[in-house]
Amino acid sequence: MTRVYVLQHVHSLDDGAEDVKMIGVYSSRANAQAAITRVGQAPGFSEAPAGFHIDEYQVDKDQWVEGIRRSQTHDGPCGDRRRTIAAADRPPE
């Protein structure tokens, strides 16, 4: 069973929204911790050191199976605005 460790940084913006940065995907928790040490001194990250989060995922396993309950707009992984499509809004397959 292969596992990976996803490192993200989250901090609140002045308007109350959250800014999420995907830092990287690592083969071990230790490697993810080492990345925090490397990038933690960079501008922005150093002002919000508690914003780092490491999540463990099993490879080739569905992580979100509950579906989507409502529409919302959020920032995509590259900072672009995206609309999550509610199940009722999807075209028939």
Order of alpha helices (4+ residues) and beta strands (2+ residues): beta-beta-alpha-beta-beta-beta
